Amino acid sequence: MSLFNRLLTIVFGIGLIPIIPTAIFLFYYQSVAKNNILKLHENISSMASAMVKRDFKDIDKKLSDITSLKKKIRPESGKRKLDEFLKDNPQFLLAGILDAKGRETIKSSSAEMKRRFGFLDFSENSVFLNAKKLKKNAIGNFEIIYDLPICAIVAPIGETEQYFIGVLNLKDMLLNLSSQRIGDSGRIYMSDFEGNLFNFNKKIPVIGANELKKLFESGKKSSDYIPSNKFAYIGSFSEIPEFNTAIITLGKKGEAFYGINLITSLILFFLLAIATVFYFSALFFSRKLINPVKELMMGAKRVSAKNFRIPVKEESDFTEFSSLMKSFNAMMEDVNKYQNMQVEKIIEEKRKVDLLMGLMRDAVVLADSNGIPLYANKIAKNILNIEDDAEDNQGKTDFKSLKISDIIEMKKKSDIIAIDSGSKAGKKYYRVNIERLKSKTENPGIFMIMTDITLEQEIGKIKEDFFHSVAHDIRVPLLTMQGYIKLLENSCEPEKKSEYIENIKSSSNHLFELLRNILDISRIEAGNLKPDFEEIKLEDFLTDITEKFKILYDEKKIAFKSVFEDMGEIFIKGDENLLRRVVENLLSNALKFTPAGGKVEFLCLKNKSVLEISVADTGRGIPGDKLDLIFEKYVQVFENDDRRAGSGLGLAIAKKIIEMHGGDIHVKSEPGKGSVFKITLQKRPKNSF
C-alpha cells in the first residue's frame, strides 16, 4: 500500500470514528421504537380483550337464570321460558335446549331464524363438544348472516344433561371494537384459535389462517411480520380462553414503522453525506500532505545513491514541511562536503594500509563468504596466484584464488597446512588464522592471515629425525648393556650382590624408558603410530593391571584400593597395549609421588554411555602453575628431585593415546593433598564394533 493510500485511510478512518457510535445508536433507537409500537399493540389487544370478557361475563349472568336450573326443562314450560329470555335479551337471535347428544329438544326464535338454522344438531360441533368436556360455557361458530355477525354459545344447564344453545348477535360488540383505530390502517379484530378472523364488514385483511395460528402457537404476544396477499402486517393478540377466542390487533407494517423508517433514512442520509464530505476533505488534505513527503522520499533516494547535488523543492502549503525541506537541503550540502573530505582521507588511508601490508612478511587476505578475494597483499597474491586486477573483477573471472575455500576446509582439520609452491623448493607450510567478520549484511567477510613456518617445520623435522636417530643408535648398546648386567646379576652369589649392580640396572631401565618415550612421541607426532583397535573386556583388562601394581604398593606400604562397578559385560574398542601403557603410567606416577603411609584409589565407574577411570593419590600434588602444562612435552613437576625426575613425556604420550581413542584425560590437584587423574572413554556392548 502506498504512502498516500495509507495516509488517506488513516485520516478517513479517524473521521469515521464518531459515525460508528452514531450508527450503533441509530440501530438501537430503531429496535427500541419498533418494540414500543409492538408493546402499544399488546396493550390495546389486552384492553380490548378485557372489554370483550366483560361483555361475555354479562351474557353469562343473563344465562344464569336458565343454566342454574337443577331440573330438566320440559318442552311446555321450556318454550315459555325461552320466549321470555329472548324478549329480555334482544342481542340473542335464537335460543334453544339441546339434549345430552347435542340435538335440539326446544327452540325459540323468529320464523326467519328458524328457517335459517333449521333443526339444531350440534352433536359433532366443536362448541358443543368443548362445553360438554369442560362443563362450562363455550362460544364459537362465528359467521355473518344477513350482514349480521353472529356466534353460537353453548352452556350446560345445572346438573342435568341438557345444554342451552343461543345465537348471539355481535354487531354492537364488534362495532365498538372496530371503532377503535391504531393509526390509519390499524384495527381490532376477533379470531378463533384456528386463525379465522371474524368481522361483520368485509374490510378485514386477507391473512391466511395458518399465519395467525403460527402467531398463537409461537408463545409471543406480538409479531413485526405477518404476511398477507398484498401487505405485510404487524400485530398482537390477547386470548379469551373461556370463550375459545382471541382479540387481535393488525396494522400495515409499512405504515406502523413509517415514522421510524423515515427518521432512520434521514439520519443515514446525513451520515452518508458527512462521510462523503469528510472523504473528499481527507483526499484533498492527503494530496496536499503527500506532495512534500514524496519530494522528501525522492531526495532520500538521491542521497542513498550518493547524489547530493539536486536539492528538493522547498515549496509547500505547510510551513513545517517547508522548514523540514530547507533543513534537508542544508543537510545534503553538509554531507556532500563531508563526503568529499572523507574520500580524500580514505584514499590516503588506503595508501598507508597498502604500504603496511606490503611490508608484512605474512600473507593477508580479505574474502567474501564464497572465498572470492576482496583484498590481498603482495605475498598473498604470490602464494595463491591472484592476478593484480582480481580485486577489481569482484569474482567475475575464473581465478586460481578460489583455493581460499580449500584452505578454509583444510583449516578445519589442522592449523598448519601445506601448499605446493610449484618450484624446486617443494611444499611450503603455513600457520593459518581465520576470523569471520560479522556484518549487518547477509554475506559476512573472511579475514585470513597465513604465516610461513616452512623453516620452523624443517627444523622440527630435523630435530625429530635427530632424536629418532640418536635414540635408535643408543638403544642397541643399551640392550647389550642390559644383557651383560643380567648375566652379571645371575653370576654373582646372592650375598655378593652389591648396590652398584642395582644402581646400574635402575639407571639402565630409566634410560631405556626415556628412549622408548622419545621414540613414541616422535612416532605420534609424525603420524606413524596407529592404534590397533580390537574388542577389550574391561574387567579382565583392569584386573590384570591392578593386581600387578598391588604388590608394588604393598612393598612401599601404601594403601591401595581398586573399585570396579559391575563391569562383567562392558567392552571398549581400542589398542590394549597403548591403553595399558596409559593406565600403568598413571599408577606408576601415583606410586612414585605418594609417600609411605599414603593412599591410592583406583576407580572405574559407568556414567550413561561413558566410562570414567580415575587414579586418586594423597601425594605431594601438582603446583597450580603446572596444571595447564602437565600434558605438554618435557614438562616435569619436580625438576630438582633427581629421584623422581623423568623425561616429561609420559603424560604427553598418555594424552595423545587417549585422544586417538576418542576420549579425554584431565587432572585436578591441590599441593600437599594429592592429585586425581580422570580418563573418559566410550563404552560399548559386546559385538557392537
MISEFI-118481 format. One record per residue (C-alpha): x, y, z; residue in three letters. Coordinates in steps of 0.25 Angstrom, whole numbers, plus 5000, padded with zeros to 4 digits. Example, Ala and Ser with C-alpha at 12.3 -4.5 7.8 and 13.67 -1.06 7.14 Angstrom:
504949825031ala;505549965029ser;
***
This chain:
500050005000met;500650144996ser;500850255006leu;499750335000phe;498750225002asn;499150195016arg;499050345019leu;497650355013leu;497250225020thr;497750285034ile;497050415032val;495750365027phe;495750255038gly;495950365048ile;494750435042gly;493850315043leu;494150295058ile;492950385062pro;492050325051ile;492150185056ile;491550205070pro;490450295063thr;490150175054ala;490050085066ile;489150175074phe;488250185062leu;488150035061phe;487850035076tyr;486750145074tyr;486050075063gln;486049945071ser;485450015083val;484450095075ala;483949965068lys;483849895081asn;483050015087asn;482050005075ile;481849855077leu;481649885092lys;480549985089leu;479849875080his;479949785092glu;479349885102asn;478249915092ile;477949765090ser;477949745105ser;476949855107met;476049805096ala;476049665101ser;475749715115ala;474549795109met;474049665102val;474249585114lys;473349685122arg;472249675111asp;472349525111phe;472249515126lys;471049605125asp;470449505116ile;470849395125asp;470049465136lys;468849475127lys;468949325124leu;469049295139ser;467449285140asp;467449175131ile;468749105134thr;468549105149ser;467349015148leu;467448875154lys;466348805147lys;466148775133lys;465448875125ile;464148815119arg;463648855105pro;462448925110glu;463049015121ser;464349025114gly;463749095101lys;463149195110arg;464449215118lys;465249235105leu;464249335099asp;464349415112glu;465849405110phe;465849455096leu;464949575100lys;465849615111asp;467149595103asn;466949655089pro;468449625085gln;468049475085phe;467449435071leu;467149295075leu;467049215088ala;466949065090gly;467148945098ile;468048825094leu;468048685099asp;469248615104ala;469548575090lys;469548725085gly;468248715078arg;467048815078glu;465948785088thr;465348925089ile;465549055081lys;465049195081ser;465349305070ser;464749375059ser;464249305047ala;465349355039glu;466349305048met;465649165049lys;465749155034arg;467149195034arg;467649105045phe;466648985043gly;466848875052phe;467948895062leu;468948775062asp;470248815070phe;470648665073ser;471948685064glu;472048835067asn;473348875074ser;472648985082val;471748875088phe;472848775090leu;473648885097asn;472448915106ala;472248775109lys;473648735112lys;474048865121leu;472648875127lys;472549025125lys;472049125114asn;472749115101ala;472649215089ile;472949195074gly;472349175060asn;472649325057phe;471949355044glu;471149465037ile;469749445032ile;468849555026tyr;470049655029asp;470049625044leu;471249565051pro;470749445060ile;471349335068cys;470749215075ala;470849205091ile;470649075098val;470449065113ala;470248935122pro;468948945130ile;469148915145gly;469348765148glu;468448725136thr;468948665123glu;468348785116gln;469048895109tyr;468649045106phe;468849085091ile;468849225087gly;469149305074val;469749435079leu;469749565071asn;471149625072leu;470849755064lys;470949845075asp;472149785081met;472949785068leu;472449925065leu;473049965078asn;474349895075leu;474549935061ser;474250085064ser;475650075071gln;476750115062arg;478250095063ile;478850195052gly;478150195039asp;478150045036ser;478149985050gly;476849915055arg;476449825065ile;475849685061tyr;475349565067met;475849425063ser;475749285068asp;476949195071phe;476949135057glu;477349275052gly;476049315045asn;475749465046leu;474349505050phe;473749635046asn;472349685041phe;472949775030asn;473749725018lys;474949815020lys;475749715028ile;477249675024pro;477349555015val;478249485024ile;478349335024gly;477849255036ala;479149185037asn;479949315039glu;479149355050leu;479149215056lys;480649215056lys;480649345064leu;479649285074phe;480549165076glu;481949235076ser;481849275090gly;482049425087lys;480949525089lys;481349615076ser;482049605063ser;482649705054asp;482449625041tyr;481049555038ile;480949535023pro;479749545014ser;479449544999asn;479749694998lys;480349755010phe;481249715022ala;480549745035tyr;480949755050ile;480049715061gly;479849665075ser;478749575081phe;478149545095ser;477449415098glu;476049395104ile;476149245107pro;474849245114glu;474149265100phe;475149205091asn;475449335084thr;476549445083ala;476549595081ile;477649625071ile;478149765066thr;478649775052leu;479349895044gly;480149905032lys;481649895035lys;482050005026gly;481050105032glu;481350065046ala;482850075045phe;482750195035tyr;483250295045gly;484350215050ile;484850175036asn;484750325032leu;485650375043ile;486650255041thr;486650285026ser;486950435029leu;488050405039ile;488650305030leu;488650405018phe;489250515027phe;490350415032leu;490650375017leu;490750525014ala;491650545025ile;492550425021ala;492550475007thr;492950615010val;494050565020phe;494550465009tyr;494750574999phe;495350665010ser;496250555014ala;496650535000leu;496950684998phe;497750685011phe;498550555008ser;498950604994arg;499450735000lys;500150665011leu;500750555001ile;501450644991asn;502550695001pro;502650555006val;502850504992lys;503850614990glu;504650575002leu;504550424998met;505150454985met;506250534991gly;506550425001ala;506750324989lys;507750424983arg;508450434996val;508550274996ser;509050284982ala;510150384987lys;509550494978asn;509650614987phe;509550724976arg;508050724973ile;507250794985pro;505850764988val;504750874985lys;504450954997glu;503051004993glu;501950945002ser;500550985007asp;501050945021phe;502151035028thr;502650915036glu;502950845023phe;503650965017ser;504550975029ser;504850825028leu;505150825013met;506050945015lys;506850875026ser;506850745017phe;507550835006asn;508550885017ala;508850745021met;509150705007met;510150815005glu;510850775018asp;510850635015val;511450665001asn;512550745007lys;512850635017tyr;512850525007gln;513850604998asn;514750615010met;514550465014gln;514850415000val;516250485001glu;516450425015lys;516050285010ile;517050294999ile;518150335008glu;517850235018glu;517750125007lys;519150165003arg;519650155017lys;518950015018val;519549965005asp;520950015009leu;520749945023leu;520249815016met;521449815006gly;522449825017leu;521749705025met;522449565023arg;521149495025asp;520049475015ala;518749555018val;517449525010val;516049585012leu;515049505004ala;513549495004asp;512749375009ser;512949294995asn;514449304996gly;514649414986ile;515749514990pro;515349654993leu;516749694997tyr;518149624997ala;519549674999asn;520649644990lys;521149524998ile;519749464998ala;519649484983lys;520949414981asn;520449294989ile;519049284983leu;519449324969asn;518449444969ile;518549544958glu;518749684961asp;517349724955asp;516649614963ala;516149714974glu;515449794963asp;514849684956asn;513949644968gln;513949494965gly;513549514950lys;514649434945thr;515149294948asp;516349324958phe;517249224963lys;516949294976ser;515749204978leu;516749124986lys;516349204998ile;515149125000ser;516048995000asp;516949065010ile;515749085019ile;515348945019glu;516848895022met;516848995034lys;515648915040lys;516648795041lys;517948865045ser;518449005048asp;519648965039ile;519448945024ile;520448905013ala;520348974999ile;521148934987asp;522049044983ser;522149004969gly;523649014969ser;524848924973lys;524648964988ala;523448874988gly;522348894999lys;522349015008lys;521649015021tyr;520749125027tyr;520049145040arg;518649195037val;517849285045asn;516449315040ile;515349415046glu;513949435041arg;513649575041leu;512149595045lys;511349695037ser;510049745037lys;509949695022thr;509549555018glu;511049525014asn;512049535025pro;513449555021gly;514649455024ile;516049515029phe;517149415027met;518649425031ile;519649325026met;520949315033thr;522149245026asp;522649135036ile;523349055026thr;524749075033leu;524149045046glu;523548915041gln;524848875035glu;525648905048ile;524548825055gly;524748705045lys;526248715047ile;526048715062lys;525148595061glu;526048515052asp;527248545061phe;526548495073phe;526048375066his;527448345060ser;528148365074val;527048285081ala;527248175071his;528748175072asp;528748175087ile;527748065088arg;528647965082val;529747975092pro;528747995104leu;528147865100leu;529547795100thr;529847865113met;528547815120gln;528847675115gly;530247675121tyr;529647735134ile;528647625134lys;529847525133leu;530647595143leu;529447585153glu;529247445151asn;530647405152ser;530847465166cys;530447395179glu;529247455186pro;530047505197glu;531047575188lys;530147655180lys;530547795182ser;529747925182glu;530547965170tyr;529947865161ile;528547905165glu;528848055162asn;529348015148ile;528147935146lys;527248045150ser;527948155142ser;527948055130ser;526448035131asn;526248185133his;527048215121leu;526348105113phe;524948165117glu;525448305113leu;525848255099leu;524548185098arg;523748305101asn;524548395091ile;524348295080leu;522848285083asp;522648435084ile;523348445071ser;522548345064arg;521248405069ile;521548545064glu;522048485051ala;520648415050gly;521348275049asn;520748225062leu;519448155058lys;518548095069pro;518247945066asp;516747945070phe;516147825076glu;515047785086glu;515547795100ile;514747735112lys;514947845122leu;514847765135glu;515947665131asp;516847775126phe;516747865139leu;516847745148thr;518147695141asp;518847835143ile;518347865157thr;518847725162glu;520247755157lys;520247895164phe;519647845177lys;520947765180ile;521747895178leu;520847985186tyr;520947875198asp;522447885197glu;522448035199lys;521448025210lys;520348105202ile;518848075204ala;518348035190phe;516848015187lys;516247975174ser;514747985171val;514147935159phe;512647955158glu;511947835151asp;512847825138met;512547685134gly;511947715120glu;512647845118ile;513547855106phe;514347965099ile;514947975086lys;516448015086gly;517847975085asp;518147895098glu;519647915099asn;519448065097leu;518348075107leu;519147985117arg;520248085116arg;519348205119val;518748135132val;520148075136glu;520748215135asn;519748285144leu;519848175154leu;521348175153ser;521348335155asn;520448315167ala;521348205173leu;522548305171lys;521948425177phe;521248365189thr;522048345201pro;521948225210ala;520648225219gly;519848295208gly;518648245200lys;518448225185val;517048195180glu;516748135166phe;515248155161leu;514548115149cys;513048165148leu;511948155138lys;511348285135asn;510248275124lys;510948245111ser;512348275116val;513348205125leu;514148285136glu;515548235140ile;516148315151ser;517448305159val;517448385172ala;518648395182asp;519048465194thr;520448505189gly;521048645188arg;520048695178gly;520348785166ile;520648935167pro;519649025161gly;520549085151asp;520848945145lys;519348895144leu;519148955130asp;520548905125leu;520548765131ile;520148695118phe;521248765110glu;522548705105lys;523748715114tyr;522948775126val;523348725139gln;522648755152val;523848735162phe;525148775154glu;526048785166asn;525748645171asp;526648545164asp;525948425170arg;524648465163arg;525248535151ala;524648475138gly;524648505123ser;523448595124gly;522848515112leu;521948405120gly;520748495121leu;520848555108ala;520848415101ile;519648375110ala;518848495106lys;519148465091lys;518748315093ile;517448355099ile;517148455089glu;517448345078met;516348265085his;515348385085gly;515448405099gly;515948515109asp;516848525121ile;516948635131his;517548655145val;517048725158lys;518148745169ser;518448825181glu;519848835186pro;520148755199gly;518748685198lys;518948595185gly;518448585171ser;517348525163val;517548485148phe;516248445141lys;516048375127ile;514748375120thr;514548265109leu;513248225101gln;512748085106lys;512047985096arg;511247855097pro;511947735092lys;511947715077asn;511547855074ser;512847895067phe;
***
